Amino acid sequence: MRFMAIYWLNDEIFFPPVEFGSPDGLLAIGGDLSVERLQLAYESGIFPWYDEPPILWFCPDPRYVLYPEKFQPSRSLRKVIAKDKFEVTFNQDFEGVIQNCAQRRKEGTWIIPEMMEAYTKLHEVGYAISVETWLEGELVGGLYGVAVGTVFCGESMFNKVSDASKVAFSYLVQELLQKGFTLIDAQMHNAHLESLGCEFIPLQEYLKILRAGLDKKLSIG
């Protein structure tokens, strides 16, 4: 049984035990988006998700994830990759990726300016990474996320050309497999992620995998 106590955070870099969250995963409110707090959050299995102040911090149970070795690109995606029409890079245009991710939803986005600034700072210290898909020199797709030990926490993706984000994701999975990552945290369910092979696992299983790899610093790209 999970307790239902929502904590209000202050200036102290602290989070309550994740078991204290609400049924929808909301654990705490407030605080800031400093590099130190975000690092502690991801190392604890927590992430921010909100579209206006105050900051909301989540740790859902179950967790939506992908084991990299289980990723099976569709036949159509394999054909697109084989055509080699896209160029894929890592960490070459983080700001371009996050800006496009913020603009991709007509109905609004949770990637508000404060979030963009915070994750750009995470990128500058090597904690957040981006994957870019290019077509004839134009950025047409990509994704960004946070590397935590052997877990990659995906944040958002976008595409301006069909399959561009899926190609970026496919290259990311191969990179994670080569570097020894054990899990991709997709955080929340949606149909697109389901098509990529994501699945639900209990929060405690997720935390066990997360904690087991926290002492490792694996590079991406």
N, C-alpha and C positions, 0 to 999 in steps of 0.2 A: 504493500500500500504506500502511495506517495502522499506526503503531507502537502497541504495547500497554504503556504505562507509566502507571500510576495515581498521581497526585501527592497527597501529604498536605499540606494547606495549613496555614499558621500565621497569625500576626497580620498579616503583610504582605498588603496588598491586591494580590493577584497571581493570575493563572491561567496555566497552561502553554499552549503552542500547541494549538489544537483538534485538529490532526492526530494528536496523541499519544493520543487516546482509544481505549477498547476497542471491539470490534465492536458492542456494544449502546449505545454512546454515552457510557458512564461515563468521565469525564475526570479528576475530582479528588474528594477526600474531605476533610472538615473545614472549617476556617475559621469564618466567622460569617455572619449574615444582616443585616449592617449596610447602611444605604442605599448607602454608597460601594461596597461589594463587590457588591451586587445590580446597581447601575448598570453597573459594569465587566463583570459577567457578561453582562447582556443586550446590551450594546454589543459583546460578543465572540461572541455567538451561543450563550451558555451559560445554563442555567437549573437551579435546585435542584429536586430531586424525591426525597422520602424520607418515611418515616412514623415514624422514630425516629432519634435520634442514632447515628452522626455524620451530618453533612450530606453528601449526595451531589450532585455537579454533573455535568450531562449536556450533550452536544452531539452528537446522533445524526446519522448519515449513512446514508441520505438523510433529508431533512427533510420533514415533512408540512405543507403550506401551502395557502392559498387566495389566488389573485389576485382582488382585489375585483371587477374588471370581469367575471370569469367566474362570479360567483355568480348562480345561476338559481333563485329560490324556486319551490317546487312550486306547482302549480295550487291545491291545498288551502290552502297557506300564504297565497297571494295572496288567497284568499277570506276567510281569517281576518283578514288585515290590512285588507281592504276593509270589513269589518263595523265596524271602529274601536271594538271593545269594550275594548281595552286602552289604557292610557296609558303611554307610554314616556318615561323621563327619563334624563339622564346625570349621574353624580356626585352624586346626591341622597341615596343611602343605601349608601355603599360598605361599611360595617360590616355592614349587614343582608344584603347580597349575599354577602359572603365567609362570614358565619356560616351562611347557608343552603347555600352550596356545600359547606361542611365537614360539614354534617349530612345531605347527600343520599344518601350511600352506607351502606346497612345493614351492608355487609361491612367498613366502615372507610374512612378517608380519609387522604390525604397532607397535608391542610390542618390540621395540628396547631396548637396555640395559638401556638407560636413563629413559624410561617409567617403566621398571621393578624396577629400583631403587626407583623411585618416589612413585609408588604404594605400594612397600614394606614399605616405610616410613609411608604412609597413614595407612597401616595395623598396624604398630607398635603403632600408636596413636589411634587406635580403629575406624578409619573412613572407611577403606576398609576391606572386609571380604571375606572368601573363603568357598566353600563347596567341600568336597572331597568324591569321590566314590572309595572304596577299594574292591579288589577281592583277597582273599587268601594273604592278607598283602601287596599287590602291589597297588599303586595308578594308577587307570585305567581310571579315568574321574573326571571332576569337573568344577567349574566355580568360577569367582571372580567378585566383583563389589564394589560399594560405597554406603553406607547408608547415606541418607540425610534427616533428619527428619523422615517423614513417607513414603518416596520414596526410593526404592532401584534401583540404576542405574547399570544395568548389563554391564560388560565390555567384557568378553570373556569366552568361555567354550571349553573344549576339551574332547575327549574320545579315549581310546585305545581299548576298547571293546564295541561292539554294545550296545546301550542304556545307557551306563554309564553316559553320560552327561545329558540325559533326566531324569534319576533317581535322579541325584543331583538337577536338576531344580525342580522336583516334590517335593522333600523334602524341598527345599528352599521356594517354594510357601506356603506349609503348615506352615512352621516356620513364614513366614511373616504374614500370616492370624492370627496366634495365638498371635503374638506380636502387632498387630494393624497397620501394614503398609497398605497404601491405593493404591499404584501403583508401578509397575515395569517398569522402563524406559529402553526399548530395543534400543533406539537411532536411529538405522538405520534398514531398512527392509532387510530381506533375507528369503529364502524359509524355512529354518529350524525354524526360529522364527515364521513365519506364521503358521507352523504346530502346534505350541504350543499355538496358539490362540491370538497372538498379533494383534493390530489394530492401525490405524492412528487416532490421535486426533489433533485438532488445538493447536498451540503452546500456545496461551493464556489460553486455558483450562488446559494444562499441568502446566503452571506457577502458575495458581490459586491453583491447588492441591498441588504443591510443596511448595508454600509460606505458605499455611494454616498449614503445619505440621513442619515448620522449628524450632519451639520452643520446639519440642519433641526430646528426645534422646532415641531411642529404641534400645535395644541390640538384636543381632542375634546370635543364638547358645548357 
